[in-house]
């Protein structure tokens, strides 16, 4: 038998022969169906608000710790080093080649230098070329060394630019080392 709305009695009328339940009878406060529904609605709103505060909304800048313990910059600009701005350069490879430039400097820039959002570390092999990656920390207008900076593009997207050096072996690059930037 399925339950339909017309079988649920109104709050002010009880079916013939119904007796009150003894549930929660030890409590000093008596509850009604309306009170229970209010409590459920309040609980659902509290959970929803808490969940939204965990995931959405603007976040304040904070220093990040990357893979291998590298420190990230805790701002979305590098005004300390470049008070009038910087010339963003487009990516030379990876998934953001045809978008706004975000990262600054480096011989090569792109998402293919990333591992988990930070510059790769270790030896990688691709298309017959060996690449030895090593993240590096440098100063951005301060004495504190950092590995990664956050840049905001004109469309409002924020990217992490993580610095490193890559030495290529094979494919015409025999032991040549380049400053490479991971854009994530």
Contact map, one row per residue, 1 for C-alpha under 8 A:
1110000000000000000000000000000000000000000000000000000000000000000000000000000000000000000000000000000000000000000000000000000000000000000000000000000000000000000000000000000000000000
1111000000000000000000000000000000000000000000000000000000000000000000000000000000000000000000000000000000000000000000000000000000000000000000000000000000000000000000000000000000000000
1111101000000000000000000000000000000000000000000000000000000000000000000000000000000000000000000000000000000000000000000000000000000000000000000000000000000000000000000000000000000000
0111111100000000000000000000000000000000000000000000000000000000000000000000000000000000000000000000000000000000000000000000000000000000000000000000000000000000000000000000000000000000
0011111100000000000000000000000000000000000000000000000000000000000000000000000000000000000000000000000000000000000000000000000000000000000000000000000000000000000000000000000000000000
0001111110000000000000000000000000000000000000000000000000000000000000000000000000000000000000000000000000000000000000000000000000000000000000000000000000000000000000000000000000000000
0011111110000000000000000000000000000000000000000000000000000000000000000000000000000000000000000000000000000000000000000000000000000000000000000000000000000000000000000000000000000000
0001111111000000000000000000000000000000000000000000000000000000000000000000000000000000000000000000000000000000000000000000000000000000000000000000000000000000000000000000000000000000
0000011111101110000000000000000000000000000000000000000000000000000000000000000000000000000000000000000000000000000000000000000000000000000000000000000000000000000000000000000000000000
0000000111111100000000000000000000000000000000000000000000000000000000000000000000000000000000000000000000000000000000000000000000000000000000000000000000000000000000000000000000000000
0000000011111100000000000000000010000000000000000000000000000000000000000000000000000000000000000000000000000000000000000000000000000000000000000000000000000000000000000000000000000000
0000000001111100000000000000000000000000000000000000000000000000000000000000000000000000000000000000000000000000000000000000000000000000000000000000000000000000000000000000000000000000
0000000011111110000000000000000000000000000000000000000000000000000000000000000000000000000000000000000000000000000000000000000000000000000000000000000000000000000000000000000000000000
0000000011111111010000000000000000000000000000000000000000000000000000000000000000000000000000000000000000000000000000000000000000000000000000000000000000000000000000000000000000000000
0000000010001111110000000000000000000000000000000000000000000000000000000000000000000000000000000000000000000000000000000000000000000000000000000000000000000000000000000000000000000000
0000000000000111110000000000000000000000000000000000000000000000000000000000000000000000000000000000000000000000000000000000000000000000000000000000000000000000000000000000000000000000
0000000000000011111000000000000000000000000000000000000000000000000000000000000000000000000000000000000000000000000000000000000000000000000000000000000000000000000000000000000000000000
0000000000000111111100000000000000000000000000000000000000000000000000000000000000000000000000000000000000000000000000000000000000000000000000000000000000000000000000000000000000000000
0000000000000000111110000000000000000000000000000000000000000000000000000000000000000000000000000000000000000000000000000000000000000000000000000000000000000000000000000000000000000000
0000000000000000011111000000000000000000000000000000000000000000000000000000000000000000000000000000000000000000000000000000000000000000000000000000000000000000000000000000000000000000
0000000000000000001111100000000000000000000000000000000000000000000000000000000000000000000000000000000000000000000000000000000000000000000000000000000000000000000000000000000000000000
0000000000000000000111111000000000000000000000000000000000000000000000000000000000000000000000000000000000000000000000000000000000000000000000000000000000000000000000000000000000000000
0000000000000000000011111000000000000000000000000000000000000000000000000000000000000000000000000000000000000000000000000000000000000000000000000000000000000000000000000000000000000000
0000000000000000000001111110010000000000000000000000000000000000000000000000000000000000000000000000000000000000000000000000000000000000000000000000000000000000000000000000000000000000
0000000000000000000001111111010000000000000000000000000000000000000000000000000000000000000000000000000000000000000000000000000000000000000000000000000000000000000000000000000000000000
0000000000000000000000011111000000000000000000000000000000000000000000000000000000000000000000000000000000000000000000000000000000000000000000000000000000000000000000000000000000000000
0000000000000000000000011111110000000000000000000000000000000000000000000000000000000000000000000000000000000000000000000000000000000000000000000000000000000000000000000000000000000000
0000000000000000000000001111110000000000000000000000000000000000000000000000000000000000000000000000000000000000000000000000000000000000000000000000000000000000000000000000000000000000
0000000000000000000000000011111000000000000000000000000000000000000000000000000000000000000000000000000000000000000000000000000000000000000000000000000000000000000000000000000000000000
0000000000000000000000011011111100000000000000000000000000000000000000000000000000000000000000000000000000000000000000000000000000000000000000000000000000000000000000000000000000000000
0000000000000000000000000000111110110000000000000000000000000000000000000000000000000000000000000000000000000000000000000000000000000000000000000000000000000000000000000000000000000000
0000000000000000000000000000011111110000000000000000000000000000000000000000000000000000000000000000000000000000000000000000000000000000000000000000000000000000000000000000000000000000
0000000000100000000000000000001111111000000000000000000000000000000000000000000000000000000000000000000000000000000000000000000000000000000000000000000000000000000000000000000000000000
0000000000000000000000000000000111111100000000000000000000000000000000000000000000000000000000000000000000000000000000000000000000000000000000000000000000000000000000000000000000000000
0000000000000000000000000000001111111110000000000000000000000000000000000000000000000000000000000000000000000000000000000000000000000000000000000000000000000000000000000000000000000000
0000000000000000000000000000001111111111000000000000000000000000000000000000000000000000000000000000000000000000000000000000000000000000000000000000000000000000000000000000000000000000
0000000000000000000000000000000011111111100000000000000000000000000000000000000000000000000000000000000000000000000000000000000000000000000000000000000000000000000000000000000000000000
0000000000000000000000000000000001111111110000000000000000000000000000000000000000000000000000000000000000000000000000000000000000000000000000000000000000000000000000000000000000000000
0000000000000000000000000000000000111111111000000000000000000000000000000000000000000000000000000000000000000000000000000000000000000000000000000000000000000000000000000000000000000000
0000000000000000000000000000000000011111111100000000000000000000000000000000000000000000000000000000000000000000000000000000000000000000000000000000000000000000000000000000000000000000
0000000000000000000000000000000000001111111110000000000000000000000000000000000000000000000000000000000000000000000000000000000000000000000000000000000000000000000000000000000000000000
0000000000000000000000000000000000000111111111000000000000000000000000000000000000000000000000000000000000000000000000000000000000000000000000000000000000000000000000000000000000000000
0000000000000000000000000000000000000011111111100000000000000000000000000000000000000000000000000000000000000000000000000000000000000000000000000000000000000000000000000000000000000000
0000000000000000000000000000000000000001111111110000000000000000000000000000000000000000000000000000000000000000000000000000000000000000000000000000000000000000000000000000000000000000
0000000000000000000000000000000000000000111111111000000000000000000000000000000000000000000000000000000000000000000000000000000000000000000000000000000000000000000000000000000000000000
0000000000000000000000000000000000000000011111111100000000000000000000000000000000000000000000000000000000000000000000000000000000000000000000000000000000000000000000000000000000000000
0000000000000000000000000000000000000000001111111110000000000000000000000000000000000000000000000000000000000000000000000000000000000000000000000000000000000000000000000000000000000000
0000000000000000000000000000000000000000000111111111000000000000000000000000000000000000000000000000000000000000000000000000000000000000000000000000000000000000000000000000000000000000
0000000000000000000000000000000000000000000011111111100000000000000000000000000000000000000000000000000000000000000000000000000000000000000000000000000000000000000000000000000000000000
0000000000000000000000000000000000000000000001111111110000000000000000000000000000000000000000000000000000000000000000000000000000000000000000000000000000000000000000000000000000000000
0000000000000000000000000000000000000000000000111111111000000000000000000000000000000000000000000000000000000000000000000000000000000000000000000000000000000000000000000000000000000000
0000000000000000000000000000000000000000000000011111111110000000000000000000000000000000000000000000000000000000000000000000000000000000000000000000000000000000000000000000000000000000
0000000000000000000000000000000000000000000000001111111110000000000000000000000000000000000000000000000000000000000000000000000000000000000000000000000000000000000000000000000000000000
0000000000000000000000000000000000000000000000000111111100000000000000000000000000000000000000000000000000000000000000000000000000000000000000000000000000000000000000000000000000000000
0000000000000000000000000000000000000000000000000011111110000000000000000000000000000000000000000000000000000000000000000000000000000000000000000000000000000000000000000000000000000000
0000000000000000000000000000000000000000000000000001111111000000000000000000000000000000000000000000000000000000000000000000000000000000000000000000000000000000000000000000000000000000
0000000000000000000000000000000000000000000000000001101111100000000000000000000000000000000000000000000000000000000000000000000000000000000000000000000000000000000000000000000000000000
0000000000000000000000000000000000000000000000000000000111110000000000000000000000000000000000000000000000000000000000000000000000000000000000000000000000000000000000000000000000000000
0000000000000000000000000000000000000000000000000000000011111000000000000000000000000000000000000000000000000000000000000000000000000000000000000000000000000000000000000000000000000000
0000000000000000000000000000000000000000000000000000000001111100000000000000000000000000000000000000000000000000000000000000000000000000000000000000000000000000000000000000000000000000
0000000000000000000000000000000000000000000000000000000000111110000000000111000000000000000000000000000000000000000000000000000000000000000000000000000000000000000000000000000000000000
0000000000000000000000000000000000000000000000000000000000011111000000001110000000000000000000000000000000000000000000000000000000000000000000000000000000000000000000000000000000000000
0000000000000000000000000000000000000000000000000000000000001111100000111110000000000000000000000000000000000000000000000000000000000000000000000000000000000000000000000000000000000000
0000000000000000000000000000000000000000000000000000000000000111110000111100000000000000000000000000000000000000000000000000000000000000000000000000000000000000000000000000000000000000
0000000000000000000000000000000000000000000000000000000000000011111011110000000000000000000000000000000000000000000000000000000000000000000000000000000000000000000000000000000000000000
0000000000000000000000000000000000000000000000000000000000000001111111110000000000000000000000000000000000000000000001000000000000000000000000000000000000000000000000000000000000000000
0000000000000000000000000000000000000000000000000000000000000000111111000000000000000000000000000000000000000000000101000000000000000000000000000000000000000000000000000000000000000000
0000000000000000000000000000000000000000000000000000000000000000011111000000000000000000000000000000000000000000000000000000000000000000000000000000000000000000000000000000000000000000
0000000000000000000000000000000000000000000000000000000000000000111111100000000000000000000000000000000000000000000000000000000000000000000000000000000000000000000000000000000000000000
0000000000000000000000000000000000000000000000000000000000000000111111110000000000000000000000000000000000000000000000000000000000000000100000000110000000000000000000000000000000000000
0000000000000000000000000000000000000000000000000000000000000011110011111000000000000000000000000000000000000000000000000000000000000000100000001111000000000000000000000000000000000000
0000000000000000000000000000000000000000000000000000000000000011110001111100000000000000000000000000000000000000000000000000000000000000000000000111100000000000000000000000000000000000
0000000000000000000000000000000000000000000000000000000000000111000000111111000000000000000000000000000000000000000000000000000000000000000000000111110000000000000000000000000000000000
0000000000000000000000000000000000000000000000000000000000001111000000011111000000000000000000000000000000000000000000000000000000000000000000000000110000000000000000000000000000000000
0000000000000000000000000000000000000000000000000000000000001110000000001111110000000000000000000000000000000000000000000000000000000000000000000000110000000000000000000000000000000000
0000000000000000000000000000000000000000000000000000000000001000000000001111110000000000000000000000000000000000000000000000000000000000000000000000111100000100000000000000000000000000
0000000000000000000000000000000000000000000000000000000000000000000000000011111000000000000000000000000000000000000000000000000000000000000000000000111100000000000000000000000000000000
0000000000000000000000000000000000000000000000000000000000000000000000000011111111101000000000000000000000000000000000000000000000000000000110000000101000000000000000000000000000000000
0000000000000000000000000000000000000000000000000000000000000000000000000000111111111000000000000000000000000000000000000000000000000000000000000000000000000000000000000000000000000000
0000000000000000000000000000000000000000000000000000000000000000000000000000011111100000000000000000000000000000000000000000000000000000000111000000000000000000000000000000000000000000
0000000000000000000000000000000000000000000000000000000000000000000000000000011111100000000000000000000000000000000000000000000000000000000111000000000000000000000000000000000000000000
0000000000000000000000000000000000000000000000000000000000000000000000000000011111111100000000000000000000000000000000000000000000000000000010000000000000000000000000000000000000000000
0000000000000000000000000000000000000000000000000000000000000000000000000000011111111000000000000000000000000000000000000000000000000000000000000000000000000000000000000000000000000000
0000000000000000000000000000000000000000000000000000000000000000000000000000001001111100000000000000000000000000000000000000000000000000000000000000000000000000000000000000000000000000
0000000000000000000000000000000000000000000000000000000000000000000000000000011001111110000000000000000000000000000000000000000000000000000000000000000000000000000000000000000000000000
0000000000000000000000000000000000000000000000000000000000000000000000000000000001011111000000000000000100000000000000000000000000000000000000000000000000000000000000000000000000000000
0000000000000000000000000000000000000000000000000000000000000000000000000000000000001111100000000000000100000000000000000000000000000000000000000000000000000000000000000000000000000000
0000000000000000000000000000000000000000000000000000000000000000000000000000000000000111110000000000111110000000000000000000000000000000000000000000000000000000000000000000000000000000
0000000000000000000000000000000000000000000000000000000000000000000000000000000000000011111000000000111110000000000000000000000000000000000000000000000000000000000000000000000000000000
0000000000000000000000000000000000000000000000000000000000000000000000000000000000000001111100001111111000001000000000000000000000000000000000000000000000000000000000000000000000000000
0000000000000000000000000000000000000000000000000000000000000000000000000000000000000000111111011100101000011100000000000000000000000000000000000000000000000000000000000000000000000000
0000000000000000000000000000000000000000000000000000000000000000000000000000000000000000011111001000000000011100000000000000000000000000000000000000000000000000000000000000000000000000
0000000000000000000000000000000000000000000000000000000000000000000000000000000000000000001111111000000000011111000000000000000000000000000000000000000000000000000000000000000000000000
0000000000000000000000000000000000000000000000000000000000000000000000000000000000000000001111111000000000000111000000000000000000000000000000000000000000000000000000000000000000000000
0000000000000000000000000000000000000000000000000000000000000000000000000000000000000000000011111100000000000111000000000000000000000000000000000000000000000000000000000000000000000000
0000000000000000000000000000000000000000000000000000000000000000000000000000000000000000001011111111000000000110000000000000000000000000000000000000000000000000000000000000000000000000
0000000000000000000000000000000000000000000000000000000000000000000000000000000000000000011111111110000000000100000000000000000000000000000000000000000000000000000000000000000000000000
0000000000000000000000000000000000000000000000000000000000000000000000000000000000000000011000111111000000000000000000000000000000000000000000000000000000000000000000000000000000000000
0000000000000000000000000000000000000000000000000000000000000000000000000000000000000000010000011111100000000000000000000000000000000000000000000000000000000000000000000000000000000000
0000000000000000000000000000000000000000000000000000000000000000000000000000000000000000010000010111110000000000000000000000000000000000000000000000000011000000000000000000000000000000
0000000000000000000000000000000000000000000000000000000000000000000000000000000000000001111000000011111000000000000000000000000000000000000000000000000010000000000000000000000000000000
0000000000000000000000000000000000000000000000000000000000000000000000000000000000000001110000000001111100000000000000000000000000000000000000000000001110000010100000000000000000000010
0000000000000000000000000000000000000000000000000000000000000000000000000000000000000001111000000000111110001000000000000000000000000000000000000000001000000000100000000000000000001010
0000000000000000000000000000000000000000000000000000000000000000000000000000000000000111100000000000011111000000000000000000000000000000000000000000000000000000000000000000000000000000
0000000000000000000000000000000000000000000000000000000000000000000000000000000000000001100000000000001111100000000000000000000000000000000000000000000000000000000000000000000000001000
0000000000000000000000000000000000000000000000000000000000000000000000000000000000000000000000000000000111111000000000000000000000000000000000000000000000000000000000000000000001111000
0000000000000000000000000000000000000000000000000000000000000000000000000000000000000000000000000000000011111000000000000000000000000000000000000000000000000000000000000000000001110000
0000000000000000000000000000000000000000000000000000000000000000000000000000000000000000001110000000000001111100000000000000000000000000000000000000000000000000000000000000000001111000
0000000000000000000000000000000000000000000000000000000000000000000000000000000000000000011110000000001001111110100000000000000000000000000000000000000000000000000000000000000000011110
0000000000000000000000000000000000000000000000000000000000000000000000000000000000000000001111111000000000011111110000000000000000000000000000000000000000000000000000000000000000001110
0000000000000000000000000000000000000000000000000000000000000000000000000000000000000000000011110000000000001111110000000000000000000000000000000000000000000000000000000000000000000111
0000000000000000000000000000000000000000000000000000000000000000000000000000000000000000000011100000000000000111110000000000000000000000000000000000000000000000000000000000000000000100
0000000000000000000000000000000000000000000000000000000000000000000000000000000000000000000000000000000000001111111000110000000000000000000000000000000000000000000000000000000000011110
0000000000000000000000000000000000000000000000000000000000000000000000000000000000000000000000000000000000000111111111110000000000000000000000000000000000000000000000000000000000000111
0000000000000000000000000000000000000000000000000000000000000000000000000000000000000000000000000000000000000000111111111000000000000000000000000000000000000000000000000000000000000000
0000000000000000000000000000000000000000000000000000000000000000001000000000000000000000000000000000000000000000011111000000000000000000000000000000000000000000000000000000000000000000
0000000000000000000000000000000000000000000000000000000000000000000000000000000000000000000000000000000000000000011111100000000000000000000000000000000000000001000000000000000000000111
0000000000000000000000000000000000000000000000000000000000000000011000000000000000000000000000000000000000000000011111110000000000000000000000000001000000000001110000000000000000000101
0000000000000000000000000000000000000000000000000000000000000000000000000000000000000000000000000000000000000000111011111000000000001110000000000000000000000000011100000000000000001100
0000000000000000000000000000000000000000000000000000000000000000000000000000000000000000000000000000000000000000111001111100000000001110000000000000000000000000000100000000000000000100
0000000000000000000000000000000000000000000000000000000000000000000000000000000000000000000000000000000000000000001000111110000000011110000000000000000000000000000000000000000000000000
0000000000000000000000000000000000000000000000000000000000000000000000000000000000000000000000000000000000000000000000011111000000011100000000000000000000000000000000000000000000000000
0000000000000000000000000000000000000000000000000000000000000000000000000000000000000000000000000000000000000000000000001111100001111000000000000000000000000000000000000000000000000000
0000000000000000000000000000000000000000000000000000000000000000000000000000000000000000000000000000000000000000000000000111110001111000000000000000000000000000000000000000000000000000
0000000000000000000000000000000000000000000000000000000000000000000000000000000000000000000000000000000000000000000000000011111111100000000000000000000000000000000000000000000000000000
0000000000000000000000000000000000000000000000000000000000000000000000000000000000000000000000000000000000000000000000000001111111100000000000000000000000000000000000000000000000000000
0000000000000000000000000000000000000000000000000000000000000000000000000000000000000000000000000000000000000000000000000000111110000000000000000000000000000000000000000000000000000000
0000000000000000000000000000000000000000000000000000000000000000000000000000000000000000000000000000000000000000000000000000111111000000000000000000000000000000000000000110000000000000
0000000000000000000000000000000000000000000000000000000000000000000000000000000000000000000000000000000000000000000000000000111111100000000000000000000000000000000000011110000000000000
0000000000000000000000000000000000000000000000000000000000000000000000000000000000000000000000000000000000000000000000000011110111110000000000000000000000000000000000011100000000000000
0000000000000000000000000000000000000000000000000000000000000000000000000000000000000000000000000000000000000000000000000011110011111000000000000000000000000000000001111000000000000000
0000000000000000000000000000000000000000000000000000000000000000000000000000000000000000000000000000000000000000000000001111000001111100000000000000000000000000000001110000000000000000
0000000000000000000000000000000000000000000000000000000000000000000000000000000000000000000000000000000000000000000000111111000000111110000000000000000000000000000111100000000000000000
0000000000000000000000000000000000000000000000000000000000000000000000000000000000000000000000000000000000000000000000111100000000011111000000000000000000000000000111000000000000000000
0000000000000000000000000000000000000000000000000000000000000000000000000000000000000000000000000000000000000000000000111000000000001111100000000010000000000000011110000000000000000000
0000000000000000000000000000000000000000000000000000000000000000000000000000000000000000000000000000000000000000000000000000000000000111110000000010000000000000001110000000000000000000
0000000000000000000000000000000000000000000000000000000000000000000001100000000000000000000000000000000000000000000000000000000000000011111000001111000000000000001100000000000000000000
0000000000000000000000000000000000000000000000000000000000000000000000000000000000000000000000000000000000000000000000000000000000000001111100001110000000000000000000000000000000000000
0000000000000000000000000000000000000000000000000000000000000000000000000000000000000000000000000000000000000000000000000000000000000000111111111100000000000000000000000000000000000000
0000000000000000000000000000000000000000000000000000000000000000000000000000010110000000000000000000000000000000000000000000000000000000011111111100000000000000000000000000000000000000
0000000000000000000000000000000000000000000000000000000000000000000000000000010111000000000000000000000000000000000000000000000000000000001111100000000000000000000000000000000000000000
0000000000000000000000000000000000000000000000000000000000000000000000000000000110000000000000000000000000000000000000000000000000000000001111111000000000000000000000000000000000000000
0000000000000000000000000000000000000000000000000000000000000000000000000000000000000000000000000000000000000000000000000000000000000000001111111000000000000000000000000000000000000000
0000000000000000000000000000000000000000000000000000000000000000000000000000000000000000000000000000000000000000000000000000000000000000001101111100000000000000000000000000000000000000
0000000000000000000000000000000000000000000000000000000000000000000000100000000000000000000000000000000000000000000000000000000000000000111101111110000000000000000000000000000000000000
0000000000000000000000000000000000000000000000000000000000000000000001111000000000000000000000000000000000000000000000000000000000000000111100011111100000000000000000000000000000000000
0000000000000000000000000000000000000000000000000000000000000000000001111000000000000000000000000000000000000000000000000000000000000011110000001111100000000000011100000000000000000000
0000000000000000000000000000000000000000000000000000000000000000000000111000000000000000000000000000000000000000000001000000000000000000100000000111110000000001111000000000000000000000
0000000000000000000000000000000000000000000000000000000000000000000000011111110000000000000000000000000000000000000000000000000000000000000000000111111000000001110000000000000000000000
0000000000000000000000000000000000000000000000000000000000000000000000001111100000000000000000000000000000000000000000000000000000000000000000000001111100000111100000000000000000000000
0000000000000000000000000000000000000000000000000000000000000000000000000001110000000000000000000000011000000000000000000000000000000000000000000000111110000111100000000000000000000000
0000000000000000000000000000000000000000000000000000000000000000000000000001100000000000000000000000010000000000000000000000000000000000000000000000011111111110000000000000000000000000
0000000000000000000000000000000000000000000000000000000000000000000000000000000000000000000000000001110000000000000000000000000000000000000000000000001111111110000000000000000000000000
0000000000000000000000000000000000000000000000000000000000000000000000000000000000000000000000000001000000000000000000000000000000000000000000000000000111111000000000000000000000000000
0000000000000000000000000000000000000000000000000000000000000000000000000000000000000000000000000000000000000000000000000000000000000000000000000000000111111000000000000000000000000000
0000000000000000000000000000000000000000000000000000000000000000000000000000000000000000000000000000000000000000000000000000000000000000000000000000000111111100000000000000000000000000
0000000000000000000000000000000000000000000000000000000000000000000000000000000000000000000000000000000000000000000000000000000000000000000000000000000111111110000000000000000000000000
0000000000000000000000000000000000000000000000000000000000000000000000000001000000000000000000000000000000000000000000000000000000000000000000000000011110011111000000000000000000000000
0000000000000000000000000000000000000000000000000000000000000000000000000000000000000000000000000000010000000000000000000000000000000000000000000000011110001111100000000000000000000011
0000000000000000000000000000000000000000000000000000000000000000000000000000000000000000000000000000000000000000000011000000000000000000000000000001111000000111110000000000000000000111
0000000000000000000000000000000000000000000000000000000000000000000000000000000000000000000000000000011000000000000001000000000000000000000000000001111000000011111000000000000000001111
0000000000000000000000000000000000000000000000000000000000000000000000000000000000000000000000000000000000000000000001100000000000000010000000000011100000000001111100000000000000001110
0000000000000000000000000000000000000000000000000000000000000000000000000000000000000000000000000000000000000000000000100000000000000011100000000011000000000000111110000000000000111100
0000000000000000000000000000000000000000000000000000000000000000000000000000000000000000000000000000000000000000000000110000000000001111100000000010000000000000011111000000000000111100
0000000000000000000000000000000000000000000000000000000000000000000000000000000000000000000000000000000000000000000000000000000000001111000000000000000000000000001111100000000011110000
0000000000000000000000000000000000000000000000000000000000000000000000000000000000000000000000000000000000000000000000000000000000111100000000000000000000000000000111110000000011110000
0000000000000000000000000000000000000000000000000000000000000000000000000000000000000000000000000000000000000000000000000000000000111000000000000000000000000000000011111000001111000000
0000000000000000000000000000000000000000000000000000000000000000000000000000000000000000000000000000000000000000000000000000000011110000000000000000000000000000000001111100111110000000
0000000000000000000000000000000000000000000000000000000000000000000000000000000000000000000000000000000000000000000000000000000011100000000000000000000000000000000000111111111100000000
0000000000000000000000000000000000000000000000000000000000000000000000000000000000000000000000000000000000000000000000000000000111000000000000000000000000000000000000011111110000000000
0000000000000000000000000000000000000000000000000000000000000000000000000000000000000000000000000000000000000000000000000000000110000000000000000000000000000000000000001111110000000000
0000000000000000000000000000000000000000000000000000000000000000000000000000000000000000000000000000000000000000000000000000000000000000000000000000000000000000000000001111110000000000
0000000000000000000000000000000000000000000000000000000000000000000000000000000000000000000000000000000000000000000000000000000000000000000000000000000000000000000000011111111100000000
0000000000000000000000000000000000000000000000000000000000000000000000000000000000000000000000000000000000000000000000000000000000000000000000000000000000000000000000011111111100000000
0000000000000000000000000000000000000000000000000000000000000000000000000000000000000000000000000000000000000000000000000000000000000000000000000000000000000000000000111000111110000000
0000000000000000000000000000000000000000000000000000000000000000000000000000000000000000000000000000000000000000000000000000000000000000000000000000000000000000000000111000111111000000
0000000000000000000000000000000000000000000000000000000000000000000000000000000000000000000000000000000000000000000000000000000000000000000000000000000000000000000011110000001111100000
0000000000000000000000000000000000000000000000000000000000000000000000000000000000000000000000000000000001110000000000000000000000000000000000000000000000000000000011100000000111110000
0000000000000000000000000000000000000000000000000000000000000000000000000000000000000000000000000000000001110000000000000000000000000000000000000000000000000000001111000000000011111000
0000000000000000000000000000000000000000000000000000000000000000000000000000000000000000000000000000000001111000100000000000000000000000000000000000000000000000001111000000000001111100
0000000000000000000000000000000000000000000000000000000000000000000000000000000000000000000000000000001011011100100000100000000000000000000000000000000000000000111100000000000000111110
0000000000000000000000000000000000000000000000000000000000000000000000000000000000000000000000000000000000001111110011110000000000000000000000000000000000000001111100000000000000011111
0000000000000000000000000000000000000000000000000000000000000000000000000000000000000000000000000000011000001110110010000000000000000000000000000000000000000011110000000000000000001111
0000000000000000000000000000000000000000000000000000000000000000000000000000000000000000000000000000000000000010010011000000000000000000000000000000000000000011100000000000000000000111
